[in-house]
Amino acid sequence: MKRPAVNLPNYITLTRIFSVPVLIWILSSSRFSSANGEKELLASALFMAASLTDMADGYLARHRGQITTLGMLLDPLADKLLVAAAFVTLVQFNPRVVPAWMAVVIIGREFLVSGLRSIAATEGFTIAASDLGKFKMVVQIVAVVAAILDHHWMEWPLYVGGWVLPIHVIAFVAIWFMVVLSLVSAIDYFAAFWSKIDRHVVKRRRRAFILSRRRKRDVPATQ
């Protein structure tokens, strides 16, 4: 029986894609007020929900045996769109924490990794997501949410023992940590890509050499 191209994991991925213009609209529109933090809380909740769908769709696709070509195309596309939308919007929404050059580094890393994976796919091998890349996703959620909340709150009272959550400090540290992780993970992916592509080229040359020798032996000798 043929599997449907669009299944539950793919629908979840599509919701992440559809959340991108909504996130931009919330942060850019004057419909929502920042006077009481309504805009910041709504945008933060949407970004966290959209980011969590990245884990949900992958988990369901693996455990339900519903990995499709469409899902393999949409999932990384949704991730890149969400990250790019968040940081491009934050450059305008909160430039005090997210300057333009940081957004360029972070977004550039995403598209560099996508390019390496595309080249790897054409060569017949894959580059699996590293633990560093997965950790980067967690830092990314913290950085984006903290940067959004920092637009309204420098600190957030916890009402427990008089403690406060230093949102501005968290946002500042997380964004810088995100930049460092983006650079380090990009180097990690490039090293993995170069190692595999080098072995792939060596194997291909060896196979071509063996085939050429076989053809020479098969050609009958002439008098």
Secondary structure as a PSIPRED ss2 file (coil, helix, strand):
# PSIPRED VFORMAT (PSIPRED V4.0)

   1 M C   1.000  0.000  0.000
   2 K C   1.000  0.000  0.000
   3 R C   1.000  0.000  0.000
   4 P C   1.000  0.000  0.000
   5 A C   1.000  0.000  0.000
   6 V C   1.000  0.000  0.000
   7 N C   1.000  0.000  0.000
   8 L H   0.000  1.000  0.000
   9 P H   0.000  1.000  0.000
  10 N H   0.000  1.000  0.000
  11 Y H   0.000  1.000  0.000
  12 I H   0.000  1.000  0.000
  13 T H   0.000  1.000  0.000
  14 L H   0.000  1.000  0.000
  15 T H   0.000  1.000  0.000
  16 R H   0.000  1.000  0.000
  17 I H   0.000  1.000  0.000
  18 F H   0.000  1.000  0.000
  19 S H   0.000  1.000  0.000
  20 V H   0.000  1.000  0.000
  21 P H   0.000  1.000  0.000
  22 V H   0.000  1.000  0.000
  23 L H   0.000  1.000  0.000
  24 I H   0.000  1.000  0.000
  25 W H   0.000  1.000  0.000
  26 I H   0.000  1.000  0.000
  27 L H   0.000  1.000  0.000
  28 S H   0.000  1.000  0.000
  29 S C   1.000  0.000  0.000
  30 S C   1.000  0.000  0.000
  31 R C   1.000  0.000  0.000
  32 F C   1.000  0.000  0.000
  33 S C   1.000  0.000  0.000
  34 S C   1.000  0.000  0.000
  35 A C   1.000  0.000  0.000
  36 N C   1.000  0.000  0.000
  37 G C   1.000  0.000  0.000
  38 E H   0.000  1.000  0.000
  39 K H   0.000  1.000  0.000
  40 E H   0.000  1.000  0.000
  41 L H   0.000  1.000  0.000
  42 L H   0.000  1.000  0.000
  43 A H   0.000  1.000  0.000
  44 S H   0.000  1.000  0.000
  45 A H   0.000  1.000  0.000
  46 L H   0.000  1.000  0.000
  47 F H   0.000  1.000  0.000
  48 M H   0.000  1.000  0.000
  49 A H   0.000  1.000  0.000
  50 A H   0.000  1.000  0.000
  51 S H   0.000  1.000  0.000
  52 L H   0.000  1.000  0.000
  53 T H   0.000  1.000  0.000
  54 D H   0.000  1.000  0.000
  55 M H   0.000  1.000  0.000
  56 A H   0.000  1.000  0.000
  57 D H   0.000  1.000  0.000
  58 G H   0.000  1.000  0.000
  59 Y H   0.000  1.000  0.000
  60 L H   0.000  1.000  0.000
  61 A H   0.000  1.000  0.000
  62 R H   0.000  1.000  0.000
  63 H H   0.000  1.000  0.000
  64 R C   1.000  0.000  0.000
  65 G C   1.000  0.000  0.000
  66 Q C   1.000  0.000  0.000
  67 I C   1.000  0.000  0.000
  68 T C   1.000  0.000  0.000
  69 T H   0.000  1.000  0.000
  70 L H   0.000  1.000  0.000
  71 G H   0.000  1.000  0.000
  72 M H   0.000  1.000  0.000
  73 L H   0.000  1.000  0.000
  74 L H   0.000  1.000  0.000
  75 D H   0.000  1.000  0.000
  76 P H   0.000  1.000  0.000
  77 L H   0.000  1.000  0.000
  78 A H   0.000  1.000  0.000
  79 D H   0.000  1.000  0.000
  80 K H   0.000  1.000  0.000
  81 L H   0.000  1.000  0.000
  82 L H   0.000  1.000  0.000
  83 V H   0.000  1.000  0.000
  84 A H   0.000  1.000  0.000
  85 A H   0.000  1.000  0.000
  86 A H   0.000  1.000  0.000
  87 F H   0.000  1.000  0.000
  88 V H   0.000  1.000  0.000
  89 T H   0.000  1.000  0.000
  90 L H   0.000  1.000  0.000
  91 V H   0.000  1.000  0.000
  92 Q H   0.000  1.000  0.000
  93 F H   0.000  1.000  0.000
  94 N C   1.000  0.000  0.000
  95 P C   1.000  0.000  0.000
  96 R C   1.000  0.000  0.000
  97 V C   1.000  0.000  0.000
  98 V C   1.000  0.000  0.000
  99 P C   1.000  0.000  0.000
 100 A H   0.000  1.000  0.000
 101 W H   0.000  1.000  0.000
 102 M H   0.000  1.000  0.000
 103 A H   0.000  1.000  0.000
 104 V H   0.000  1.000  0.000
 105 V H   0.000  1.000  0.000
 106 I H   0.000  1.000  0.000
 107 I H   0.000  1.000  0.000
 108 G H   0.000  1.000  0.000
 109 R H   0.000  1.000  0.000
 110 E H   0.000  1.000  0.000
 111 F H   0.000  1.000  0.000
 112 L H   0.000  1.000  0.000
 113 V H   0.000  1.000  0.000
 114 S H   0.000  1.000  0.000
 115 G H   0.000  1.000  0.000
 116 L H   0.000  1.000  0.000
 117 R H   0.000  1.000  0.000
 118 S H   0.000  1.000  0.000
 119 I H   0.000  1.000  0.000
 120 A H   0.000  1.000  0.000
 121 A H   0.000  1.000  0.000
 122 T H   0.000  1.000  0.000
 123 E C   1.000  0.000  0.000
 124 G C   1.000  0.000  0.000
 125 F C   1.000  0.000  0.000
 126 T C   1.000  0.000  0.000
 127 I C   1.000  0.000  0.000
 128 A C   1.000  0.000  0.000
 129 A C   1.000  0.000  0.000
 130 S C   1.000  0.000  0.000
 131 D H   0.000  1.000  0.000
 132 L H   0.000  1.000  0.000
 133 G H   0.000  1.000  0.000
 134 K H   0.000  1.000  0.000
 135 F H   0.000  1.000  0.000
 136 K H   0.000  1.000  0.000
 137 M H   0.000  1.000  0.000
 138 V H   0.000  1.000  0.000
 139 V H   0.000  1.000  0.000
 140 Q H   0.000  1.000  0.000
 141 I H   0.000  1.000  0.000
 142 V H   0.000  1.000  0.000
 143 A H   0.000  1.000  0.000
 144 V H   0.000  1.000  0.000
 145 V H   0.000  1.000  0.000
 146 A H   0.000  1.000  0.000
 147 A H   0.000  1.000  0.000
 148 I H   0.000  1.000  0.000
 149 L H   0.000  1.000  0.000
 150 D C   1.000  0.000  0.000
 151 H C   1.000  0.000  0.000
 152 H C   1.000  0.000  0.000
 153 W C   1.000  0.000  0.000
 154 M C   1.000  0.000  0.000
 155 E C   1.000  0.000  0.000
 156 W E   0.000  0.000  1.000
 157 P E   0.000  0.000  1.000
 158 L C   1.000  0.000  0.000
 159 Y C   1.000  0.000  0.000
 160 V C   1.000  0.000  0.000
 161 G C   1.000  0.000  0.000
 162 G C   1.000  0.000  0.000
 163 W C   1.000  0.000  0.000
 164 V E   0.000  0.000  1.000
 165 L E   0.000  0.000  1.000
 166 P C   1.000  0.000  0.000
 167 I H   0.000  1.000  0.000
 168 H H   0.000  1.000  0.000
 169 V H   0.000  1.000  0.000
 170 I H   0.000  1.000  0.000
 171 A H   0.000  1.000  0.000
 172 F H   0.000  1.000  0.000
 173 V H   0.000  1.000  0.000
 174 A H   0.000  1.000  0.000
 175 I H   0.000  1.000  0.000
 176 W H   0.000  1.000  0.000
 177 F H   0.000  1.000  0.000
 178 M H   0.000  1.000  0.000
 179 V H   0.000  1.000  0.000
 180 V H   0.000  1.000  0.000
 181 L H   0.000  1.000  0.000
 182 S H   0.000  1.000  0.000
 183 L H   0.000  1.000  0.000
 184 V H   0.000  1.000  0.000
 185 S H   0.000  1.000  0.000
 186 A H   0.000  1.000  0.000
 187 I H   0.000  1.000  0.000
 188 D H   0.000  1.000  0.000
 189 Y H   0.000  1.000  0.000
 190 F H   0.000  1.000  0.000
 191 A H   0.000  1.000  0.000
 192 A H   0.000  1.000  0.000
 193 F H   0.000  1.000  0.000
 194 W H   0.000  1.000  0.000
 195 S H   0.000  1.000  0.000
 196 K H   0.000  1.000  0.000
 197 I H   0.000  1.000  0.000
 198 D H   0.000  1.000  0.000
 199 R H   0.000  1.000  0.000
 200 H H   0.000  1.000  0.000
 201 V H   0.000  1.000  0.000
 202 V H   0.000  1.000  0.000
 203 K H   0.000  1.000  0.000
 204 R H   0.000  1.000  0.000
 205 R H   0.000  1.000  0.000
 206 R H   0.000  1.000  0.000
 207 R H   0.000  1.000  0.000
 208 A H   0.000  1.000  0.000
 209 F H   0.000  1.000  0.000
 210 I H   0.000  1.000  0.000
 211 L H   0.000  1.000  0.000
 212 S H   0.000  1.000  0.000
 213 R H   0.000  1.000  0.000
 214 R H   0.000  1.000  0.000
 215 R H   0.000  1.000  0.000
 216 K H   0.000  1.000  0.000
 217 R H   0.000  1.000  0.000
 218 D H   0.000  1.000  0.000
 219 V C   1.000  0.000  0.000
 220 P C   1.000  0.000  0.000
 221 A C   1.000  0.000  0.000
 222 T C   1.000  0.000  0.000
 223 Q C   1.000  0.000  0.000
